[in-house]
């Protein structure tokens, strides 16, 4: 296609009216890409190019793009209105279904984004414990607001944005992931100060690094011993790693958990879940507000997505497909002689140009050649495979044997293109 409908022309027009041409800084690396539509495991851009999609909107399309059941539920709901400054039947149904599905939680609050829901979790943790600070882990992302956003690449205490409030950022104490002794030392060094430990159950947003055996149970014990709450940020892992998320997969019971992305089948929604003794504070002095919280369309999407995940063998399919894809990438890398490390779990894994050495913390990630991987991602896009530049691969219920075969073929094309333009891509040595 050409003229004013082409992606290049739309990008020029977008840049004129939107800073950087994007409405989220995460998209700056694809500011020239305009998507026309998505269906299942495929997306199509405005120039007619089709891609196998392993970005999935940065994770939300766990069931695949435009899942028929979710679309039908939203279509049925849209004619009733959006938000009424009161409650709706579908909101109640979504809340009851969430509590029943999670099993461990007694109450939920439904919001719009995990960034804000993380702040609600931290606020209610401070209210419940009477403490101000929280413990976090280097490399984990808990939203873009001042209290949580950090630049982990150079210094664990370095702010990530101009204009960020250093006092707000200073509420967090940072320690390495998968280092239980470091977490214990931090709690001991700040007695009576730490309201909560907040962590992804698997370090997913950066590196897809699973917890070491016993690590999450150790964090649970530390929280119990020091009077802090354990907050699981399941924005990515929730409903993806298992129906009950990382809490189910790794066998840990949080005090609070944040859910997003997969919870509404691609529609905007987030959830904070916990016991009534903590969650009840929102009705007794701890503020949590939002005009579009629990709106009709998001709640309809939550109900539909949860019903699909409960009634169909979604997670078994994703596990099988993701495992085959991981094995296929490893085999392809070996065949072509490139040092790609594939790490994580089948529903969400990470690929990088790296040595075979284990990756257990964010510091280990820094040895990878991320610039070379981003060049591979650009070639993959030319070959019709849509990947995230930071290395995460998401697998949906819509991916299957055919999409895996096609993705591997296109990845092979991309690797050959990279080797042609950058012979140094093979192999990396220490």
C-alpha positions in Angstrom: 0.0 0.0 0.0 1.2 3.6 -0.5 0.2 7.1 0.0 -1.3 8.4 3.3 -2.3 4.9 4.4 1.2 3.5 4.4 3.0 2.8 7.7 5.8 5.2 6.9 3.3 8.0 6.2 1.3 7.3 9.3 4.4 7.3 11.4 5.4 10.7 10.1 1.9 12.1 10.8 2.0 10.5 14.3 5.3 12.0 15.2 3.9 15.4 14.4 1.1 15.1 17.0 2.4 12.6 19.5 5.8 12.8 21.2 8.1 10.3 19.6 5.2 9.0 17.6 4.1 6.7 20.5 1.7 6.8 23.5 3.9 4.5 25.5 7.7 4.7 25.7 7.8 0.9 25.5 6.9 1.3 21.8 9.6 3.7 20.8 11.5 0.8 19.2 8.6 0.2 16.9 7.4 3.8 16.3 7.3 3.0 12.5 5.0 0.0 12.9 1.2 0.4 12.5 -1.0 -2.6 13.0 -4.2 -3.0 11.1 -5.6 -6.1 12.8 -4.9 -9.2 14.9 -6.4 -12.6 14.9 -5.2 -15.6 16.9 -1.5 -15.7 16.8 -1.1 -13.4 13.8 -1.1 -9.7 13.3 -1.2 -7.7 10.0 0.2 -4.2 9.5 -1.3 -1.4 7.5 1.0 -2.3 4.6 -0.5 -5.8 4.4 2.5 -7.6 5.9 1.6 -10.6 8.2 3.5 -11.6 11.3 3.5 -14.5 13.7 3.2 -12.6 16.9 5.1 -13.5 20.0 4.8 -10.1 21.6 1.0 -10.4 22.1 0.6 -6.7 23.0 3.3 -7.1 25.6 1.5 -10.1 27.0 -2.2 -9.5 27.4 -3.4 -11.6 24.4 -2.9 -14.9 26.2 -5.9 -16.4 24.5 -4.8 -14.9 21.1 -5.9 -11.7 19.5 -9.6 -11.1 19.1 -10.7 -14.4 20.9 -14.3 -15.1 19.7 -15.7 -15.6 23.2 -14.2 -12.4 24.6 -15.3 -10.5 21.5 -18.9 -11.8 21.9 -19.0 -10.9 25.5 -17.8 -7.4 24.9 -20.2 -6.9 21.9 -23.1 -8.1 24.2 -22.1 -5.7 26.9 -21.3 -2.6 24.8 -24.9 -1.7 24.2 -25.6 -1.4 27.9 -23.2 1.5 28.6 -19.7 1.8 30.0 -19.6 3.2 33.5 -22.4 4.5 35.8 -20.8 5.6 39.1 -22.5 2.6 40.6 -22.1 -1.2 40.5 -23.2 -3.6 37.8 -24.1 -7.3 37.6 -21.2 -8.1 35.4 -18.9 -6.4 37.9 -20.2 -8.7 40.6 -19.9 -11.8 38.4 -16.2 -10.8 37.5 -15.3 -10.4 41.2 -17.0 -13.6 42.3 -15.3 -15.5 39.5 -11.9 -14.1 40.3 -12.2 -15.0 44.0 -13.3 -18.5 43.1 -10.6 -19.0 40.4 -7.7 -17.8 42.6 -8.8 -19.9 45.6 -6.6 -18.2 48.2 -8.1 -14.6 48.0 -11.2 -13.5 49.7 -11.8 -10.1 48.0 -10.7 -8.2 44.9 -10.6 -4.7 43.6 -10.8 -4.3 39.8 -8.9 -1.4 38.2 -7.6 -0.4 34.8 -3.8 -0.8 34.8 -1.3 -2.7 36.9 0.8 0.4 37.4 -2.0 2.0 39.5 -2.9 -1.3 41.1 0.7 -1.8 42.4 0.3 1.6 44.0 -2.9 0.5 45.7 -1.2 -2.6 47.0 1.7 -0.6 48.4 -0.7 1.9 50.0 -2.9 -0.7 51.7 0.3 -2.5 52.8 1.5 0.7 54.5 -1.9 1.2 56.1 -2.0 -2.4 57.4 1.5 -2.4 58.8 2.0 1.2 59.8 5.3 1.1 57.9 6.5 3.2 55.0 9.1 1.3 53.0 9.1 -1.8 50.8 11.7 -4.3 49.5 12.0 -4.8 45.8 14.4 -6.7 43.4 16.8 -5.4 40.9 15.5 -5.7 37.4 11.8 -6.1 38.2 9.3 -3.6 36.8 6.3 -2.6 38.8 5.0 0.3 36.8 6.2 3.7 35.6 5.3 5.8 38.6 7.9 7.5 40.8 7.9 5.0 43.7 8.8 2.0 41.5 10.5 3.0 38.3 14.3 2.5 38.4 17.2 2.2 35.9 18.7 -1.1 36.9 21.3 -1.3 34.2 24.0 0.7 36.0 23.1 1.2 39.6 20.3 -0.3 41.6 19.5 3.1 43.1 19.6 5.1 39.8 16.4 6.9 38.8 15.0 6.0 35.3 13.4 9.2 34.2 13.9 13.0 34.2 11.4 14.6 36.6 11.2 11.5 38.8 10.8 12.3 42.5 13.8 10.9 44.3 12.1 11.0 47.7 9.3 8.8 46.3 11.8 6.4 44.7 13.6 6.2 48.0 10.8 4.3 49.6 12.1 1.2 48.0 15.0 -0.8 49.2 16.6 -2.9 46.4 18.3 -6.3 46.7 19.3 -8.9 44.1 16.7 -11.5 43.0 17.2 -15.1 44.0 19.4 -14.1 46.9 17.6 -14.9 50.1 20.4 -13.8 52.3 20.4 -10.3 50.8 16.6 -10.0 51.5 17.1 -11.2 55.0 20.0 -8.7 55.6 17.9 -5.8 54.2 15.0 -6.6 56.6 17.4 -6.9 59.5 19.0 -3.6 58.6 15.7 -1.8 58.6 13.8 -3.2 61.6 10.1 -2.2 61.7 10.4 -0.1 58.5 9.5 -2.5 55.7 5.8 -2.8 55.0 6.1 -5.4 52.2 8.2 -7.4 49.9 7.0 -6.9 46.3 8.2 -9.4 43.7 7.2 -11.1 40.5 6.9 -14.8 41.3 9.1 -15.4 38.2 11.3 -12.5 37.1 9.4 -12.2 33.8 9.5 -8.7 32.5 13.3 -8.9 32.3 15.0 -12.2 31.6 12.3 -14.8 32.4 14.3 -15.9 35.5 12.5 -18.5 37.6 12.9 -18.5 41.3 15.5 -20.9 42.7 14.1 -23.9 44.7 12.8 -22.7 48.0 13.3 -19.0 47.2 9.7 -17.8 47.3 9.0 -20.0 50.3 12.0 -18.3 51.9 10.5 -14.8 51.2 7.2 -16.0 52.6 9.0 -17.0 55.8 10.9 -13.7 56.0 7.7 -11.7 55.7 6.1 -13.7 58.5 9.1 -13.3 60.7 9.5 -9.6 60.2 5.8 -8.6 60.1 5.8 -7.6 56.4 3.4 -8.5 53.7 4.3 -10.5 50.7 3.0 -8.9 47.5 3.2 -10.9 44.3 3.1 -8.8 41.2 1.4 -11.2 38.8 0.8 -8.7 36.1 2.5 -11.0 33.6 2.5 -14.3 35.3 -1.1 -14.3 36.5 -3.3 -16.7 34.6 -0.4 -17.3 32.3 1.9 -19.6 34.2 -1.1 -21.5 35.5 -4.8 -20.8 36.1 -3.8 -19.6 39.5 -0.7 -17.9 38.2 2.8 -18.0 39.7 1.3 -18.5 43.2 -0.1 -21.8 42.0 2.8 -22.9 39.9 5.4 -22.2 42.6 3.3 -23.1 45.6 3.5 -19.8 47.5 0.6 -17.9 49.2 0.9 -14.1 49.0 -0.8 -11.6 51.2 -1.7 -9.5 48.2 -1.4 -10.0 44.4 -1.7 -7.9 41.4 -3.1 -9.3 38.1 -3.3 -7.7 34.7 -2.6 -8.5 31.0 -4.1 -12.0 30.6 -6.9 -11.5 33.1 -9.2 -9.8 30.5 -8.2 -11.5 27.3 -6.5 -8.4 25.9 -8.9 -5.7 27.3 -7.7 -3.1 29.8 -8.1 -4.4 33.4 -6.1 -5.0 36.5 -7.0 -6.7 39.8 -5.8 -6.5 43.3 -6.6 -9.6 45.4 -6.1 -10.5 49.0 -7.8 -11.5 52.3 -10.7 -9.5 53.7 -8.6 -8.4 56.7 -6.3 -6.4 54.4 -8.6 -5.6 51.5 -11.3 -4.3 53.9 -9.2 -1.3 54.6 -10.2 0.2 51.3 -13.7 0.6 52.8 -12.4 2.0 56.1 -10.0 4.9 55.4 -7.6 3.7 52.7 -8.5 5.4 49.4 -8.6 3.6 46.1 -10.5 5.3 43.3 -11.0 5.4 39.6 -13.8 6.5 37.3 -13.3 3.6 34.9 -12.5 0.9 37.5 -14.6 -2.2 36.9 -16.2 -0.7 33.8 -18.7 -2.9 32.0 -16.6 -3.8 29.0 -13.5 -4.8 31.1 -15.6 -6.8 33.5 -17.4 -8.6 30.6 -14.0 -9.4 29.1 -12.7 -10.7 32.5 -15.7 -13.0 32.8 -15.3 -14.4 29.3 -11.6 -14.9 29.5 -11.8 -16.6 32.9 -14.5 -18.9 31.7 -12.5 -19.9 28.6 -9.4 -20.6 30.8 -11.4 -22.6 33.3 -13.4 -24.6 30.8 -10.8 -25.4 28.1 -7.3 -27.0 28.3 -5.7 -23.6 27.6 -2.7 -24.0 29.8 -1.9 -27.5 28.7 -1.9 -26.3 25.0 0.3 -23.3 25.8 2.8 -25.5 27.8 3.1 -28.0 24.9 3.4 -25.3 22.2 5.9 -23.2 24.2 8.1 -26.2 25.1 8.2 -27.2 21.4 9.1 -23.6 20.4 11.9 -23.4 23.0 13.4 -26.7 21.9 13.1 -25.6 18.3 15.0 -22.4 18.9 17.7 -24.2 20.7 18.0 -26.7 17.8 18.0 -23.9 15.2 20.7 -22.0 17.1 22.9 -25.1 17.3 22.4 -25.8 13.6 23.3 -22.3 12.6 26.1 -22.0 15.1 24.8 -19.0 17.0 25.0 -18.7 20.9 21.3 -18.2 21.7 20.4 -19.0 25.3 16.7 -19.9 25.8 15.5 -19.7 29.3 12.3 -19.5 31.3 9.0 -21.4 31.1 6.9 -22.4 28.0 4.3 -19.7 28.5 6.9 -16.9 28.8 10.6 -17.4 28.0 13.6 -15.3 27.1 16.1 -15.5 24.3 19.5 -13.8 24.2 22.9 -13.9 22.7 24.7 -15.2 25.7 27.1 -17.8 27.1 25.6 -21.0 28.4 26.2 -20.0 32.0 23.2 -19.9 34.3 21.1 -16.7 34.7 19.7 -16.3 38.2 19.7 -12.6 38.7 19.5 -9.3 36.8 23.3 -8.9 37.0 23.7 -12.1 35.0 21.5 -10.7 32.3 23.9 -7.8 31.7 26.6 -10.1 30.1 24.3 -10.8 27.1 24.7 -8.9 23.8 21.4 -7.1 23.9 22.3 -4.8 20.9 23.0 -7.9 18.7 19.7 -9.4 19.8 17.8 -6.2 18.9 19.4 -6.4 15.4 18.1 -10.0 15.1 14.6 -8.7 16.1 14.7 -6.2 13.3 15.6 -8.9 10.8 12.9 -11.1 12.3 10.3 -8.4 11.7 11.5 -8.3 8.0 10.9 -12.0 7.9 7.4 -11.8 9.3 8.1 -12.7 13.0 7.2 -10.1 15.6 9.4 -10.2 18.7 10.2 -7.9 21.6 13.6 -6.3 21.6 14.2 -7.1 25.3 14.1 -10.8 24.6 10.8 -12.0 26.0 8.7 -14.4 24.0 5.1 -14.9 24.9 3.0 -17.9 23.8 -0.8 -17.8 23.5 -3.5 -20.5 23.3 -3.8 -19.6 19.6 -0.2 -20.7 18.8 0.1 -24.2 17.6 2.2 -26.7 15.6 1.8 -24.7 12.4 2.7 -21.3 13.9 5.7 -22.9 15.7 7.0 -24.3 12.4 6.4 -21.0 10.6 8.0 -19.0 13.5 11.1 -21.2 13.4 11.4 -20.9 9.6 11.2 -17.1 9.9 13.6 -17.0 12.8 16.1 -19.1 10.7 15.7 -16.6 7.9 16.4 -13.7 10.4 19.5 -15.4 11.8 20.9 -15.9 8.3 20.2 -12.3 7.6 22.0 -11.3 10.8 25.0 -13.5 10.0 25.2 -12.0 6.5 25.3 -8.5 7.8 27.1 -9.2 11.1 29.4 -12.2 10.9 30.5 -11.6 14.5 27.0 -12.8 15.7 28.5 -16.3 15.9 29.7 -17.4 18.4 30.1 -15.5 21.6 32.9 -16.6 23.9 33.6 -15.6 27.4 
